Amino acid sequence: MLRSKGITCFVDYRMPIGNDVKLEIKGAIEKSKVFIVVLSPHFAQSKWCLDEIGDIMEIQDPMGTSRKVIPVFYDVESEMVRQQEKGTSYDLTKVKRSDAKEIGRWGKALKDVCKLDRFDYNSSSMLQWEKSEEIVAKVEDFLISHRIIPGLGTKMPICRECVNYDVFICHWHKDTQRNVVSVLRGMLLCKSITPFVGGYGKDDVGSALDSDIIQAIKNSRVHVIFLSPKFVCSKRCLEEVFHIMEIQRTSDASHKPTVVPIFYDTEPSTVRYQIEGNAYYLDEAQKSSTADERKRWASALHDLSLLHGVEYDPCSEYTIQWEKLYDVVKIVEASAKKNTPWNFRSKHEALYVKKIDEVFKELEQQEKREHVFLVGVYGRETSEFSDLMVQRLRSNFSGVCKLNNIMEKACQPNGISKIVQQMLSDLIHPSKSSDLIQPSTSNDVKRCQLRLENESCLVVLDDLGNDIDKIKTLLEDLKSILGNNSLVVVASQFQHTLQELNINL
């Protein structure tokens, strides 16, 4: 969420493999201007967390003018954190391999953080995305007021004359609404994808389908279904699945919406076979329903379980919610785009024609330029612009490469070099030749560079992100490899990122 606002953030699980963990964390603390400290029930059982909060509070400006600490009390009372009484999870004397000096330092840091303005978060009653938005807004306000990031600038126009919903989210609210559905809904809205979530924010959503829900199912281009442990306790959820699968059965292939089943803490086989004794045994879960109803629900669930979906284990230590849901967003984004009516696309594309014409004129004027030309586009809908740019200009270049999700790929181990290797492979790969170079070493890259030095190439980098250092490294690598007369188009949500990189807008 922070990155979607153009704010660079450090989280330890994104550290490159092989780096010194202590040095990385220490360096990040020294460089950061805002610290979000999430004080959870078991926070004080981790020496890593305690050392981090100790370091943060030691460099904190008492007036909070140059740095800001934002404590979030996540399912824990601030008094427990402050008092650190014996027998509680914040009893610091229980921390293994600790001495009196460390305990004193940690205790003072925890008491000091309790004096600051804070956020209280109750995971059982609050919507995760909405509360996170409040925290992010506080971070954003501080950074803007200290001129660390610019205020909201002008964005490229976004066409949202949306009669239909892009995606219908089917879920049992007691299992998933406050966490994964809340976050997924927010992530989709950030991508300008319109979701329908029936009864969102309500505890009692009713059991019957109303006309709005049926219409939303019919009009949506993508159906996301969270199959959670108690999903079949809801008659409304079962009816939604039945209607969704009926559309799959009766629609022709060209108008069939994409269905994305998410097996949330549930095995696909449980949904498929519905045997006696498991959570999806309808004769037990829906005793008051008729035999005919249970039969058609069972059939719809069986057919749904045969579709390739996403298995989501919320209890696994390897499941990172944001990254898992980002994978779902990418599926939805691609499917919604594929199923977008042509007349909607035409209106949308018209918004970018002027920009593409400007780029084309610039290319004509600099036909014999002696450098690589960079052009940037910012806003929510840059993928459409990038696709249209490739479509209209590809005939002017000897090689074309479009790379998506640059932000995500650059954060991976050796991410920059892998992006460069992929670009070279796409540009050089001969369709009918045995002389295929696979750029995996520095010598291979040099060979590729020699082959491209007299070629004009079009390279599009979509979803650039906001890590300025990584982007600069990537662009310098590309400019050193690509030949003169090449064009690199960089697409980002953030205008200030492109301005900081001195890219033509």
C-alpha angles and dihedrals in degrees: 000000000000091000090051086061093051093258118137112222137186122224120170097230089065094060114123114260112261098025121128104262097207093049092047093051093043091050092048092051092050093050099042124098098192128039123198107199112194107200105197128176093268099034093112092055090072119079088197092059093044092050090049094052089046091055092044096051092046092059094038115119106237089223092046091228102129100025132024131209117201113192118203115196100209111195090328133101118241090226091062090052092047099045097040091197124188115267093031128103088252094059097124093195087074093062108114122238093010131133133210093263092054093045090051092050094048093045092053092048092051092048091048093050089054089062093062129089105274147186121234114209125191109188093198096057109022131078107243099215096047093050090046089052089058091053093046090049089056090051092047093049092052094048093047093047090052092046091241091127126016124254121256108306132196113289130205111265118271120207109218104161086145117171094165129047117251095216137014115209115206115194145141101250097213092059104039117003099094096047125020098015092047091051095042091050091052093047091051092050089052087057090050090250111142113223128192114213112176115228093359112186094013126112094206110048097164129236103254130081114240126203093260092059094047091048091048090052091051095047100042120102094208132033117204114191122191105206099198129172096268097033094117092055085079117078089194092057091050091050090050091053090049092053092045093051091045088058088051091051098046104035124089117244096258094057100035114121119228115255118208113190114197112199097210110193086330132104118234089231090058090057093043103049103027092197123184112279098028127103093255097054098126097195086066102033094046105032093147093055124091124260090246092054093049090048095055092043090050091051092048092049091048092052091045092053090057091063118094107254145155122284110213120188107186092187096056117106087218094059111097106189099212094048093045092050091044087061088054091049090054090052091048093045093052093045095046090051092048091051096043112122114249095238089057091049092049092055090046094048092050088068091065101042093091092053093048091048089054091052091048092052090049090052092051092050092049097041092139099034117152099221144051111276117225124200127177136203126190136192140074099291101050094129091069090049091050093050092049091047091055092045094052102037105033093096089063093062136062093218132028130192130173118188122189133201094024092164092057095043094047091057092058121093108284086000097155095050091048091052090051091048091051091049093050092047091051094046098045103032104119114214094217110021138100091208093090118161117205104196102217102130135045090255090054090051090052091050089051090048091055091051092050101042093094096035128093111223136186114217122181120194110193127195094016097181125205108277097120096189094053093045092050091051091049094048093047089052091050094047091051092052105037121081126241116281090038121134125215116193115196120194123197138160089228125076093192091057091059092043091052089052091051092237121160110255 
